[in-house]
Structure formats: C-alpha cells, structure tokens
Amino acid sequence: MNNWEVVINHQCLLGEGPVWDHREKRILWVDILKGEIQYFYPDNNAHKMFNTGQLLGSVALRKSGGLIAALQDGFATIDLDQGASQMITKVETHLPDNRFNDGKCDPAGRFWAGTMSTLDIPLAGSLYMLEKDFTVVAKIAGVSCSNGLAWSPDHNTLYYIDSPTRNIVAYHFDALSGNITQRRVVINIPETAGYPDGMTIDTEGMLWIALWDGWKVVRYNPYTGKELLQIRLPVSRVTSCVFGGDTLEEMYITSAKTGLSANDLIEQPLAGSLFVIKNSGFKGMDAFEFIG
C-alpha cells in the first residue's frame, strides 16, 4: 500500500502525535521541538498553528472542549480558539533534563503520557496517568523513550512502546481503576526494520506501528506477532499514525526531519511532512477524550 499523498506543504522538525478531532473535522499533530500544535481542516484546506512556547510531547481532545497536553515538564490545558494554555501540574521537577513525549487518553477519559531524557540517558523516563481530578499516577518506571499507546477495541488491553526495546508490550487494563497488570511482549520489531514509534489500532484490533528510520508504517497482529501489511513512505523517520476523516478510513501519518544529514534531506525532500492514505480499506475508532 503506497498510495500516500502529502496533506499540506509544511514540514515539521519532529512531527508527532496525530489526533483526529471528529467534532471540528480537523487533524491535529505536534512539532515537538518547535512546541507547535498544527491543525488542518480537510474540508476547506485551512491550516493553523499554535505555539506553546516550550517543547511539546503530545495533545489529546478534552470532553469539555479544547485540549489536554503533555508539555515539556508537565500537563496543561490548551484552548486553541483563545490561543491560551494553562499549566495543570508539573511532573519530574527533580529531572530537568527529561521531557514528555507521546500521550493518549484511555477509554475512561484519563490522559496517559510518558517521559524521556533529552540527553539520551537510558531508563530515565516513566509513563504517567493523569486522573480526571488532575492527580498524577506513575504507571511504568525505567523507560528510555516512552512512545506509542493504544487500547484494544474491547478496552481490556493496553499496548505500549518503549522505542529502544523494539518491543510492543501488552498489559491487562482495568478501565475502572486504570490498573495495568500481566505484562507481556506481543510484537518484536527486527533490528533491520527501524524503531517502533507511535501507533494506532483499527476496528479489527490490529496495530499500525510507525517505524523511525524504517521508512514505513506496518500493520501487525498483536495476537500472533505477525506482520500483515506495509505502507512504504518517501521518508525514513516515520513517527506516528491515526485514522481520521468522516468515516475514520483515512490514515494520517506524521514524520520528522530532525537529525537527518544534508544528504539525507536532499534524498528526502518530504521529511517532516504529514501524509494521508485516502480510502485505506481499514477503519479506526474515535479518539478517547479527557474527562476533567
């Protein structure tokens, strides 16, 4: 499957975390290094941007309106209409060289996001859960590069990626308490294929995993660990993906150009672009929203 299109002529340094906003019919994604939220309305080709003023890991929709965000050092609410952000709580104040990375809401409306070292110190990060009352609970410690999150269609399984491990792990997920148990490795990405980065899940419960330095998004069966399908892209640093559009059958894919050499950039002029696969033949689910 290689029928990709470039959504707009805009390239991020480190594009990440795409979210389809079904209410506003727009795709949102972040440029982590520039601290920007990009958003685009396919119906009228309007492209807008909000700068948070600091590194920005990820955003998710908020049920009451606006967004919840994992900024460099904590959680915040963001109102794109007003162009305003408000810090909720800081996290890891004792680790000033850490920053937040990928994040998503769970089926019960909590926001999960993880951290990583900006100095590439292994095992320095953690995965956190922001409760609806804004309390923060540490869920997984000793993480090197906290990345993709997805919940199974029946809401009983959390899938999680710590990129350098090249593993996708699964946990039994209790939606009522947010507890995760029974950790197991369900997919291992071969060394030659790049690093697993962001991911999404389709209605059949299959995982779509973006491969950093892998030039593709791959569909995997988490029950067998087997690769099912590849979407090859013209950029090496593929970072994440999400289903969007009115029927949730379009796949949006983010990418990065940070760290690429001058020669790499000549070979990959579209690095950092947002791509879309129209009529993908598969269907996603509406993003869970933060309730709080």
N, C-alpha and C positions, 0 to 999 in steps of 0.2 A: 504494500500500500504506500504509494509515493505521491499521491495527488494533493500535495500541500500547496497552499497559497500564502503569500505574505499579507498580513492583515492591514498594516499601515507602514509607511516609510518612517519608522522610528526605531532606533536601536538602543537597547539598554546596555549598561556596563555589565550588570548582573540581574537580568530579568528572572523573575521567580514568582511562585505562589499565585497562579491564575485562579480567579473565582468568578463564576457566572452569577450575576445578580438578576434573578428572574423577574423581580418587581420592576426594576428600572430598564430591563432588557439591555444590559451592558456587560462587557467583560472587564474585570479589574485585574491588574497584576502589579507587581512591585519591582522597582530597581533598588536592590538592597543597598548598594554602595552610594547611590545618589540620594537615598532616603525619599524616593518618589513613589507615589501611587499613580499609576497610569490607568486611565479608563476610557473605553471606546464603545460607542453606540453603533452597532452594525446597521441599524435601520436608516440612519442619516449620515453615517461616516464622521460623526463628531468625535474628536479626540481631545481629552482634557488631562490635566496633571495637577497633583497637589504635592508640595514638598513638605515633609515633616520636620526638616531641619536636623535630622540625625540619621544614623544607619537604621534601616527598617527591615525587620525579618519577614513579617507576613501580616496579612489582614484577613478578617472574616466578616460576614454580614452580621448585623445586630438586629434582633427581632423588633426592637422599639425604634429602629431607624439608625442610619449611619453605620459605622464600622467599629469593630474591636481590632486592636492592633498589638503586635509584639514589636516594640521599638528596640533600639539598641540595648537598653538596660531595664526595660520593664513594660508593663501593659498600659495601654491608653485607649480612650475612645476618640473617634475621629468623625467629624461632620463635614463631608465634602461640600455640601451646599453652602455652609458658612465659612469653609476654609479654616477650620479650627480643630485643634487636638487638645485633649486634656489627659494628663497622666493619672492613672488609677493607683498604681503601686510599683515601686522599683523592686527588682529581684537581683540577687547576686551582687549586691553592693560591695561585697568583700572580694569580688573578682572583676576588677575594672577592665581587664583585657578580654573578657567574654562579651559576646553579643548574642541576641536572639536570632534564630533562623526560622525554618518553616513552622507553620502552625495551622490548625483547623479546629472547627467546632465538632463536638461529639453529638450523637443523636439526642442527648438530654439537654443540649444547649450550653455546655461548658466549653471553654476555649483551651486547647492544648497547644503548647509551643515549646520548642527546645532551644538550648544554647550551645555555643561552640566557642573555642578560643580563637581570637583574631591572630594569635601568634602560632597557631597550629600545634598547640600543646595537646597531646593525646589524652583522652578520658577526662578532660577538664569541664565538659558540659553536662547538662541534665535536661530531662524532659519534665515540664511543669503542666499543671492543670489549674486554670483559673475558674473558680466556682462562681455561681451566679451572684453570690454576695460579695464577690471580689476578693475572697481569701485565696491564697496560692498554696497548692499542694505539690510537693516534689514527688514525681512518679518513678523515674528511672534515673539513676546516677551513673557516672563513669561513661559518659557519651562523648565521642570525639567530634562528630559532625551531625547533629540532630537534623533529620530531614523528613522524608515523606511519611504521611499519616493517611490511613483510610480505615473506614469501618465497613464491615460486611453488610449486605442487604438486610440480614435478619438482626443486625445491631449487636450480635453476640461476640464478635471478634474484632479486635483492633490489630491492624497491620502497621508496622513501624520500621523505618530505615535509619540506621546509623551508617552513613555512607562508607567510611573506610573498611568496615567489616565485610562489605559486599553481600551482606545477608538481608533478606526481608524476614522479620520475625513476626509471629502472631501471638496474641495474648487472648485468653478468655476475658471478655469485657462485661462488667455488670453495669448496665445503664443507670440503675437506681443509685448506686454508691459511687460509680466511677472507678471501682477497684479493677485492677488487672492482675491476672494470675495465669499459671500454666504456660510459661514462655516456651516457644519452640521455633526453630528455624524452618521456614516453609519454602524459601527460594534462595539459591546462591547464584550470584552473577559471576561468570567466569572472568578471570583477570584480563583476558584479551578484549572484553566487551565494554570496559569502562566502569564507572562507579554508579551505583543506583542513587538517584537524587530524589526529586519529587515524584508523587504518583497519584493516581486516581483509580476508581473502581467502577465497573459497569453493572447493569442490572442483573447480569448473569453471575456476578460475584468474582469476575476475573479482574486481575490487577494490570494497570497500564503504568509502566515504570520508565521514567526518563533517565537516560544514561549519559552522565557527564563524561566527556571525552569518548563517547561511544557512538555519536552521530545518529542516534535513533531513540524512538520510544518503542518498547517491547511489551506485548500483551502476554501475561503469564497466568497459568492456572495455579492458584495457591494450594490447591488440594493435592496436586501431583508434582508441583515444582517445575512443570514443563513449559517451555516457550511455545506460544501459539501463533504469534504474528509479529511482524516488524513494520514500523513506519520509519523509513530512512529519510534523513533531512540533510540539507546542504551546509550544516553547521555541526561542529564537534561537541560543543558544550550545551547539550540539551538539558534543561533544568527541571521542567515540570509540565504537567498537562491536566486538563479538566474538560469535561463535556459541557457544552453550552448551546445556545440557540433556543428557539421556541419549543422544540421537541427534544432538546438535550441530546441531539445526534451529531452535533458538530464538535470536533475536538480542537481545542486551543492548546498550543504548545509554546512555552517560553524558552528562551535561550540566553547565552551570555557571551561576551567577548573579552571579559577581564582575563588577564594572564596570557592572552594569545600574543604570539610574536608578530612582528611586522609582516613576515612572510605568510604566517597563518591568516592574517587579516586580508591579505591580497587574495588568498585562496578561498576565504570565507567572507565575502563582502556582506553577507546577510547575517553574520554573527550578531547576536543580541536582539534579533527580530522576534516578533510574535507571529506565529504561524497558525493557520487553521486548516483542518481537513473537513471539507463540507461533505455531507451525506456519508458519514463514516461507516454506516452499516451496523453501528453499535449505539447503545443508549446509556447515558449516565443518570444520575439522580440529583435532585435539587440539593444545593449546599445546605448543611445544617447551620442554624443561626444561633448567635449568642443570646441567651435569655438572662438579662441582667442589666 
